[in-house]
Each structure stands twice: as structure tokens, then as C-alpha cells.
Amino acid sequence: MSKSAKILVSVVLCQPTGNEVNSMDTVIQLFDGYGRGLHEQAVRQYCEIREFKPGQPIVMKGEKSTHICIVLVGEATATISKTLSVPFSIGQSFGELSFIDGEPRSVRVNASGESNTTIAVLTREGVDRIRKEEPQLAAAITLNLLKTMAKHVRTTDNVLLGLDVELQRKLARAAPGLLGRLTAVLS
């Protein structure tokens, strides 16, 4: 996201007690390209706010759900494997794949860090309302979802290419000349 495209927005969130108010400034990447000062309004109008304690699951691998989560306060971590995790910080979103295709979640995401994590939940119904009421915001969300999916595909490609290179090395060590013969047969 370009520096000029970053839009600071003051989001006032009521805590679960209803008595305390926490104000923060954040950049909501999913809304990038939507008018200055309108992010707060969009969150208030179209998202449900949820709070999670550190370590508490936000989404579970395998669960059926069709919403996008946006980190407003704190942080979250997606656990991909025992050795690989992906952090999400303020303004970042996750859950786009299940939102788009309706398939079960592919990873578990927990609230992380030392304090509670506040998430804005954007459902399909919320996006349907946005499409009808705020077409410019709907266009921004669509473009940003496409950018996010493109990043996922590139990351997957890089991982697979890395695996392919490693597999080639292993084949070359295990059976010298085999890789060349396989390549000639497949060509």
C-alpha cells in the first residue's frame, strides 16, 4: 500500500462492559482506496465488533464460515503448521478464502500478544449491503480482495517452486541422470 493511500481513521470501539471507550487510529487495508475519513463509518455500519483474549481462537481450521476478520486492536496469528505461522497486525485482514468460496477454513487463527485483540467481522450480508449502499467501498473491497488473492497465489507458487527445486536436488543426489531422463521423456 502506498504511503499516500494509507488512510488513518479513528475507530471508537465500545468494550464488552459498555462503559469503557477505546479510541485508536488504524489503516484498514481491505478498505484501501475508499474515501478519507470513511473507514470508521464503514466499520460501524457494516461490521460486527468482537473481542478475544490472548490465545483464544478467532477462527478454527475446518470450520464453515463466510466472513472476513479485520484486526482493529492487538494482533492475531494464523497457525499453518507446527513450524510455520503468519502474524496479522492492526489493519490487516484474514479469512478471505472462506469468504469467497464458502469452503471450510484452511488454518486456525488465534488472538496473540499480551492484550486482547479486537476484530471487525465483515459478513457476506454486510458486503451485500455495501454493494447496494456504498458502491465505491464495494469496488475498493473487491480490488483489495483480488490483490490479497494474488499475493496468496504468488506465495504458494514460491513455496511450490522451492519444493520443486528441493525435489530436483534430492532426485539428482538419489539417482544421478534420472532427472535428465525424466525431463526428456516429459518434454
N, C-alpha and C positions, 0 to 999 in steps of 0.2 A: 504494500500500500504506500503510495507516495506521501511525503510529509504534508503537502498541501491538501491531500484528500482526507487526512485524518481529521475527524470532526469530534471535538470534545463536547460532551454532553453531561449535564448534571442530572443524575438519576436519583430521585429521592425514594428510598425504599423503607416501608414500614416493617419493623421487626415483628416476629411472631407474637410478641406481647401486645402489640398495637400501641404501646406507649412511647417507645423509642423510635427516633427517626435518624437514619444514617444517610448522609449525602456524599456522593462520590462523583468524580469525573472519570469518564471512560471513553474509549473508542470502540464502537461495535462494528467489527469487520463485516458482518453479514449485511449491515445497512450502509456500507461504504457507497458513496455516490448519491445518497439521498440527502436532501437539503439540510443545511447547517441549522442546528438547534431543534431538529425534528425527531432526533433519536429518542429523547426522553418521552415525547408524546407517543411514539410508536411502541415503546416498551410498555408504557402504562395502558395503552389502548388495546394492544393485540397479544400481549404475553401474560402468562401466569408466573408469579414470583414464588420460588421455593428456596428454602434454606436447608443446608446439610452440614452435619458435624464432621470434623476431620475423620477420614477413614470410612465414612458412611457411603454406601453405593448410591450413585446418581442414576446410572443405567446398568443393567446386568446383561452379560453375554447371553444370547439366546432368547431374550425377552422380545415379545412383539410389541412395538410401539412406533408411533409415527410422528415424533416431534423432534425439533432441534433444540438443543440446550445452548444458552449463551452465558458465559461466565461474567457476572457483574461484580462480584466481590470474592476475593480469595483465589483459589486455584483448584484444578481437577487434574487427575492423571488417568489415562487410559492404559490398562494392562493388556499388552498384546501377547506376551509370553513371559516365562519366568525371568528372562534376561532383557526383555525389551518393553519399555513403557514410553508413553508420549504425554508430556505435560501440556495443559491448557491454562493460559493466564487470562487476566481480565480483558474482555472484549472479544475473545476467541469463542468459536462455536464447535460443537461436535454433535454427531447423530444424523448427519446429512444423508448418509446412505439409506438408513431405515426410513427416513422421512420421504425420500424419493421413491424407493421401490417397495416399501412396506414389508420387507423381509426382516427376520429377527436381527437383533443387534449382534455385531461381529466381535465386539470387545466389551469388557467391563470398564466402567469409568467411576472412580471414587473421588469424593472430596478429599483434597490433600492440603498440606500445610499445617500451620499451628492454630488457625482460627477457622470459624465457619465459612462455608462457601455459599454464596447466593447465586442462584441460576434463574435466568429468564427462560421460560419454556414457550416455544412458538410451535403451535399445533398446525395441522393441515387446515382445520377450521379457521384458525387465525389468519393463515395465508390466504384462504378463500375470501375472508373479509377484507384483507389488504388489497387483493386484486380488484374488488368491487369499489372500495372506498379510496384507496391510495395507489393508483396505477404506477406512479413514479417509484414508490417504495417497492412495489411488486417487481418492477423491472430491475431495480438495484439488487434485490434479493436473488432473482433468477440469475443475473450475471455473476454475482458473487458465489452462488452455488455451483455454477459452471466452472468458475476459477478454482474452487475448492476441489471439485471432482477431477479437474485436470491435474492438480497437484497430487492427488491420490494416485492417479494413473501413472504419472511420472515417477513417483516414489516406488510404486510397485514394479514398474519397468526397471528402475535402477537396481532394486533388490534382486529381481529375476536375472538381470544381466550379470550381476555379481555372482549369483548362484551358478549361472551358466559358465562363467569364467572359471569358477572354482571346480565345477564338474569337469570341465575340459582338462584342467590341471591334473585332477585325480585320474581321469581316464588315461592321460598321457603317461603318468607315472605307473599306473597299473598294467597297461598294455601298450607299450610303445608301438606306434604305427597304426593302432586300431582307430584312433580318431581320424586320421587321414583317410583310411579306407571307408569309414562311415560317412564322412563328408563327401567323398567321391560317389558313393552309392546313392546318397540322398540328393545330390546335385543333378 
